Amino acid sequence: MNIVIITGASSGMGTEFALQLDAELSLKKVDEIWLIARRKEALLEVASVMEHTTRVLDMDVTKQADMDRLKALLYREKPEVRMLVNCAGYGMFGDFDEQSEADVTGMVDLNCRALTQMTHMCLLYMKRNSRIIQLASSAAFVPQKSFAVYAATKSYVLSFSKGLAEDLRKRGIYVTAVCPGPVDTPFFDIAEKGGGTLAIKKLVMAKAEDVVAQAIYDAKNKKKVSVYGLPMRAAHVITKVLPHDLILAVMRLTK
Ligand SMILES: NC(=O)c1ccc[n+]([C@@H]2O[C@H](COP(=O)([O-])OP(=O)(O)OC[C@H]3O[C@@H](n4cnc5c(N)ncnc54)[C@H](OP(=O)(O)O)[C@@H]3O)[C@@H](O)[C@H]2O)c1
């Protein structure tokens, strides 16, 4: 049985991946799409409009007991995982010294640890020509004031994805790190809970459907990094060229 696994499928870009991958002709060879997130009702709603057979797995990917259930399911069914999309993630704005311990460690736990564990677990079931799509962020490009932990977690995802891509070359498995700027999803409902916002948000906000379409195209074309839109592509180049201390000083002045 060939399957696609999408985490964070109950909302935002994860839902968009589910819908767009469902519609992809090349996925005719896929037997099932497994949708993962904590909110079962939201996952069922997504599944209800999909053509493919879906499996709704309401689980918290940061909980070991839930991950053990998934591990057992994979072991039992022994599917071929044709694609893994790791979308589950969150960010909280705020100065680190004003954030709660639960918030700062929660971001690391979900964005880094759970993503790494999910990747490791699914790799056992991946063969040549499979794809791994990891949701990083343009926040990965440079350290961020009032978004320090989130940006650091996404730097981890970007670095991990690039290293993983090298490790998996021998197996013919391709990894794409997706690095969007602000995307119009419920992400900001959580991110802005503690106060604060992203100054450039309104200027460069992208649509989830466009970011995801670009990511799927880039993954098909074996690109290691997917960056949607001119502003973020420019940011990607600038953050590679200019010293990060200088960028941080400019960002400080514009606050
Ligand atoms: N929106 C942006 O501006 C933006 C920009 C760059 C990168 N990103 C990244 O893109 C990814 C998707 O974000 P989004 O914008 O689509 O945000 P979103 O709409 O808030 O989606 C986040 C998803 O993660 C799931 N999730 C959260 N905690 C989970 C847990 N413990 N276990 C399982 N699932 C969990 C949520 O579902 P449940 O609540 O049902 O569990 C939801 O489906 C994230 O990694 C985010 O960091 C977002």
The ligand as a MOL file (V3000), in Angstrom:
LIG
                    3D

  0  0  0     0  0            999 V3000
M  V30 BEGIN CTAB
M  V30 COUNTS 48 52 0 0 0
M  V30 BEGIN ATOM
M  V30 1 N 1.6150 30.8850 8.5000 0
M  V30 2 C 2.8110 31.3610 8.4080 0
M  V30 3 O 3.0170 32.5930 8.2950 0
M  V30 4 C 4.0050 30.4360 8.3450 0
M  V30 5 C 5.1780 30.9130 7.7550 0
M  V30 6 C 6.2850 30.0870 7.6840 0
M  V30 7 C 6.2300 28.7980 8.1820 0
M  V30 8 N 5.0870 28.3480 8.7690 0 CHG=1
M  V30 9 C 5.0930 26.9610 9.2780 0
M  V30 10 O 4.1890 26.2100 8.4940 0
M  V30 11 C 3.6500 25.1200 9.2650 0
M  V30 12 C 2.1380 25.1190 9.1290 0
M  V30 13 O 1.6580 26.3230 9.7100 0
M  V30 14 P 0.2700 27.0040 9.3120 0
M  V30 15 O 0.5760 28.3780 8.9010 0
M  V30 16 O -0.4880 26.1110 8.4040 0 CHG=-1
M  V30 17 O -0.3650 27.0770 10.7740 0
M  V30 18 P -1.7140 26.4680 11.3880 0
M  V30 19 O -2.8580 26.7510 10.4830 0
M  V30 20 O -1.7540 26.9760 12.7870 0
M  V30 21 O -1.4470 24.8930 11.3870 0
M  V30 22 C -0.6730 24.2230 12.3470 0
M  V30 23 C -1.0530 22.7630 12.3410 0
M  V30 24 O -0.2390 22.0680 13.2900 0
M  V30 25 C -1.0910 21.1750 14.0280 0
M  V30 26 N -0.5010 20.9140 15.3340 0
M  V30 27 C -0.1500 21.8310 16.2640 0
M  V30 28 N 0.3230 21.2120 17.3600 0
M  V30 29 C 0.2660 19.8720 17.1030 0
M  V30 30 C 0.6030 18.7120 17.8570 0
M  V30 31 N 1.1380 18.8020 19.0870 0
M  V30 32 N 0.3950 17.4880 17.2870 0
M  V30 33 C -0.1260 17.3950 16.0580 0
M  V30 34 N -0.4600 18.4570 15.2900 0
M  V30 35 C -0.2630 19.6760 15.8130 0
M  V30 36 C -2.4120 21.9320 14.1320 0
M  V30 37 O -3.4990 21.0550 14.3350 0
M  V30 38 P -4.2200 20.7480 15.7290 0
M  V30 39 O -4.3680 22.0400 16.4590 0
M  V30 40 O -5.5160 20.1300 15.3010 0
M  V30 41 O -3.3250 19.7800 16.4170 0
M  V30 42 C -2.4990 22.5170 12.7180 0
M  V30 43 O -3.0500 21.5710 11.8490 0
M  V30 44 C 4.1600 25.3300 10.6970 0
M  V30 45 O 5.2800 24.4960 10.8950 0
M  V30 46 C 4.5890 26.7850 10.7100 0
M  V30 47 O 5.6160 27.0260 11.6440 0
M  V30 48 C 3.9680 29.1470 8.8570 0
M  V30 END ATOM
M  V30 BEGIN BOND
M  V30 1 1 1 2
M  V30 2 2 2 3
M  V30 3 1 2 4
M  V30 4 1 4 5
M  V30 5 2 4 48
M  V30 6 2 5 6
M  V30 7 1 6 7
M  V30 8 2 7 8
M  V30 9 1 8 9
M  V30 10 1 8 48
M  V30 11 1 9 10
M  V30 12 1 9 46
M  V30 13 1 10 11
M  V30 14 1 11 12
M  V30 15 1 11 44
M  V30 16 1 12 13
M  V30 17 1 13 14
M  V30 18 2 14 15
M  V30 19 1 14 16
M  V30 20 1 14 17
M  V30 21 1 17 18
M  V30 22 2 18 19
M  V30 23 1 18 20
M  V30 24 1 18 21
M  V30 25 1 21 22
M  V30 26 1 22 23
M  V30 27 1 23 24
M  V30 28 1 23 42
M  V30 29 1 24 25
M  V30 30 1 25 26
M  V30 31 1 25 36
M  V30 32 1 26 27
M  V30 33 1 26 35
M  V30 34 2 27 28
M  V30 35 1 28 29
M  V30 36 1 29 30
M  V30 37 2 29 35
M  V30 38 1 30 31
M  V30 39 2 30 32
M  V30 40 1 32 33
M  V30 41 2 33 34
M  V30 42 1 34 35
M  V30 43 1 36 37
M  V30 44 1 36 42
M  V30 45 1 37 38
M  V30 46 2 38 39
M  V30 47 1 38 40
M  V30 48 1 38 41
M  V30 49 1 42 43
M  V30 50 1 44 45
M  V30 51 1 44 46
M  V30 52 1 46 47
M  V30 END BOND
M  V30 END CTAB
M  END
